[in-house]
Amino acid sequence: MEYQALPTVDVAMASTCDVVVTELAEALGPGPAKAPWKAREPRKPKGGDAGVITMEQIASTLRAEFNDPDKVSSVRSAAAGRSTSGRSRSGMTYLGKDGGGGLGSGPGLSVGAAVGLHEQGRHAVAMLGDGDFCMGATAIWTAARHRIPLLLLINNNRSYFNDELHQDTVARTRGRETKNRWIGLRMENPTPDIAKLAERRARWASAR
């Protein structure tokens, strides 16, 4: 709770981390000789149940399909997001998440990050939950409208499941039944057709 107070510093620099670190490295010169970067073989994805796609399978497929993994940035991710580009070689490999667990911010943050990454010649990949996506799905209109290249993968469990777990914990703490934890959180009756939404956005963009 620092209330946005400026931290105490020895030297204040109005710059970004990437610029400062690059210039400091150049000023300090080369350090002791180190072994070159050793490529590591990606782990083989574990086989899941029939018809079930695992996070590891998605990550390994993305690594295999992109010609230059160093040009791929995970702009937002679920469990396996950091591995979509393989082992991190730069600060651009994984851009992190929003602060405070802002549900619904994923689509907008992903589109915004994709704009900057495209200008740098990088591919933007985001893995979002279906709850997060549906709360901010209008952001993909912006991507379609302005031709912003972005690969969105939706991890769809048809629930605002994070809150289901919260309600489960609260119920257990208070000695209550947990079977009703889904009420108000399951995305059913009707179930959102996320694939159809993406298809219509793409069709609209191609028709312009």
C-alpha positions as CSV (number, residue, x, y, z in Angstrom):
1,M,0.0,0.0,0.0
2,E,2.6,2.6,-1.1
3,Y,-0.2,4.8,-2.6
4,Q,2.0,5.4,-5.6
5,A,4.7,7.1,-3.7
6,L,8.0,7.4,-5.5
7,P,10.5,4.8,-4.3
8,T,13.8,6.0,-2.8
9,V,16.6,5.8,-5.4
10,D,20.3,6.6,-5.7
11,V,20.1,7.7,-9.4
12,A,16.8,8.6,-11.0
13,M,16.6,7.9,-14.8
14,A,13.6,8.8,-16.9
15,S,13.8,5.7,-19.1
16,T,12.7,2.1,-19.5
17,C,14.4,-1.0,-18.2
18,D,15.3,-2.3,-21.6
19,V,17.2,0.9,-22.6
20,V,18.9,1.3,-19.3
21,V,20.2,-2.3,-19.1
22,T,21.4,-2.2,-22.7
23,E,23.3,1.0,-22.2
24,L,24.7,-0.2,-18.9
25,A,25.9,-3.4,-20.5
26,E,27.7,-1.5,-23.2
27,A,29.3,0.9,-20.7
28,L,30.5,-1.9,-18.4
29,G,31.9,-3.9,-21.3
30,P,32.1,-7.7,-21.7
31,G,32.4,-9.7,-18.5
32,P,34.1,-13.1,-18.0
33,A,33.8,-15.5,-20.9
34,K,30.8,-17.7,-20.6
35,A,29.6,-20.7,-22.5
36,P,27.3,-19.9,-25.4
37,W,23.6,-20.4,-25.0
38,K,22.8,-24.1,-25.2
39,A,19.6,-25.1,-27.0
40,R,17.4,-27.4,-24.9
41,E,15.2,-30.0,-26.5
42,P,11.6,-29.2,-25.8
43,R,9.8,-31.7,-23.6
44,K,7.5,-34.1,-25.3
45,P,3.9,-33.3,-24.4
46,K,2.2,-35.8,-22.2
47,G,-0.7,-37.7,-23.8
48,G,-4.1,-36.7,-22.4
49,D,-7.4,-38.5,-22.4
50,A,-8.9,-39.2,-25.8
51,G,-10.3,-36.0,-27.3
52,V,-8.8,-33.8,-24.6
53,I,-6.2,-31.1,-25.5
54,T,-3.7,-30.3,-22.8
55,M,-1.9,-27.0,-22.1
56,E,1.4,-28.7,-22.8
57,Q,0.2,-29.9,-26.2
58,I,-0.9,-26.4,-27.1
59,A,2.5,-25.0,-26.1
60,S,4.5,-27.6,-28.0
61,T,2.4,-27.1,-31.1
62,L,2.9,-23.4,-31.1
63,R,6.6,-23.8,-30.7
64,A,6.7,-26.2,-33.7
65,E,4.5,-24.1,-35.9
66,F,6.3,-20.7,-35.6
67,N,9.3,-20.5,-37.8
68,D,11.2,-18.3,-35.3
69,P,10.3,-18.9,-31.7
70,D,12.4,-15.8,-30.7
71,K,9.8,-13.7,-32.5
72,V,6.8,-15.0,-30.5
73,S,5.6,-13.2,-27.3
74,S,3.1,-14.6,-24.9
75,V,1.1,-11.5,-24.1
76,R,-1.1,-13.1,-21.6
77,S,-1.5,-16.7,-20.5
78,A,-3.0,-19.5,-18.5
79,A,-0.9,-22.2,-17.0
80,A,1.3,-23.1,-19.9
81,G,1.5,-19.7,-21.5
82,R,5.1,-19.0,-20.6
83,S,6.2,-22.1,-22.5
84,T,4.5,-21.2,-25.7
85,S,7.7,-19.7,-27.0
86,G,10.0,-22.3,-25.4
87,R,12.7,-21.3,-23.0
88,S,12.8,-17.5,-22.4
89,R,15.7,-15.8,-24.2
90,S,14.5,-12.2,-23.6
91,G,12.2,-10.1,-21.6
92,M,9.8,-10.1,-24.6
93,T,9.1,-13.8,-24.4
94,Y,6.4,-13.4,-21.8
95,L,4.8,-10.1,-20.9
96,G,3.1,-11.2,-17.7
97,K,-0.4,-10.5,-16.4
98,D,-2.4,-7.6,-15.2
99,G,-2.0,-6.5,-11.6
100,G,-4.6,-7.5,-9.0
101,G,-6.2,-10.3,-11.1
102,G,-8.4,-8.0,-13.2
103,L,-11.0,-10.4,-14.7
104,G,-12.1,-9.2,-18.1
105,S,-8.9,-7.3,-18.9
106,G,-7.3,-10.1,-20.9
107,P,-8.8,-9.3,-24.4
108,G,-8.1,-5.6,-24.2
109,L,-4.5,-6.0,-22.9
110,S,-3.8,-8.7,-25.5
111,V,-5.0,-6.4,-28.4
112,G,-3.0,-3.5,-27.0
113,A,0.1,-5.6,-26.7
114,A,-0.3,-7.0,-30.1
115,V,-0.2,-3.5,-31.6
116,G,3.2,-2.8,-30.1
117,L,4.6,-6.3,-30.9
118,H,3.5,-6.1,-34.5
119,E,5.5,-2.9,-35.0
120,Q,8.5,-4.8,-33.6
121,G,8.0,-7.7,-36.0
122,R,6.9,-10.1,-33.3
123,H,3.9,-12.5,-33.2
124,A,1.4,-12.0,-30.3
125,V,-0.1,-15.1,-28.7
126,A,-2.6,-14.9,-25.8
127,M,-4.3,-17.7,-23.8
128,L,-7.4,-16.6,-22.0
129,G,-10.0,-18.2,-19.9
130,D,-13.6,-18.1,-21.3
131,G,-14.8,-16.0,-18.4
132,D,-12.1,-13.4,-18.9
133,F,-12.7,-13.4,-22.6
134,C,-16.5,-13.0,-22.5
135,M,-16.2,-10.1,-20.1
136,G,-14.1,-8.2,-22.6
137,A,-14.9,-9.8,-25.9
138,T,-15.6,-6.5,-27.7
139,A,-11.9,-5.9,-27.8
140,I,-11.6,-8.3,-30.7
141,W,-13.7,-6.0,-32.8
142,T,-10.9,-3.5,-32.4
143,A,-8.4,-6.1,-33.6
144,A,-10.6,-7.0,-36.6
145,R,-11.4,-3.3,-37.4
146,H,-7.7,-2.3,-37.5
147,R,-6.2,-5.6,-38.8
148,I,-4.2,-6.2,-35.7
149,P,-2.6,-9.7,-35.9
150,L,-3.2,-11.7,-32.8
151,L,-3.7,-15.4,-32.0
152,L,-6.2,-15.9,-29.1
153,L,-6.6,-19.3,-27.5
154,I,-9.6,-19.7,-25.2
155,N,-9.4,-22.2,-22.3
156,N,-13.1,-22.9,-22.1
157,N,-14.5,-24.6,-19.0
158,R,-17.9,-22.8,-19.3
159,S,-17.5,-21.2,-15.9
160,Y,-16.1,-18.3,-14.0
161,F,-14.3,-21.1,-12.3
162,N,-11.9,-19.0,-10.2
163,D,-14.8,-17.7,-8.3
164,E,-16.2,-21.2,-8.0
165,L,-13.1,-22.1,-6.0
166,H,-13.5,-19.0,-3.9
167,Q,-17.0,-20.0,-3.0
168,D,-16.0,-23.5,-2.3
169,T,-13.3,-22.2,0.2
170,V,-15.8,-19.9,1.9
171,A,-18.4,-22.6,2.2
172,R,-15.9,-25.0,3.8
173,T,-14.7,-22.3,6.1
174,R,-18.2,-21.6,7.3
175,G,-19.2,-25.2,7.5
176,R,-21.7,-25.0,4.6
177,E,-22.5,-27.3,1.7
178,T,-20.2,-26.8,-1.3
179,K,-22.5,-28.3,-4.0
180,N,-24.0,-24.9,-4.7
181,R,-20.7,-23.2,-5.5
182,W,-21.6,-23.0,-9.2
183,I,-24.7,-20.9,-8.9
184,G,-24.3,-17.6,-10.7
185,L,-21.0,-18.7,-12.1
186,R,-21.6,-21.4,-14.7
187,M,-21.9,-20.1,-18.2
188,E,-24.8,-22.3,-19.3
189,N,-28.4,-22.0,-20.6
190,P,-27.3,-20.6,-23.1
191,T,-23.6,-21.5,-23.5
192,P,-21.6,-18.8,-25.2
193,D,-20.6,-19.9,-28.7
194,I,-17.0,-18.4,-28.6
195,A,-16.0,-20.1,-31.9
196,K,-19.0,-18.5,-33.7
197,L,-18.1,-15.1,-32.3
198,A,-14.6,-15.4,-33.7
199,E,-15.8,-16.6,-37.0
200,R,-18.2,-13.7,-37.4
201,R,-15.5,-11.1,-36.5
202,A,-13.2,-12.7,-39.0
203,R,-15.9,-12.7,-41.7
204,W,-16.7,-9.1,-41.0
205,A,-13.0,-8.1,-41.2
206,S,-12.5,-10.0,-44.5
207,A,-15.5,-8.3,-46.1
208,R,-14.2,-4.8,-45.5
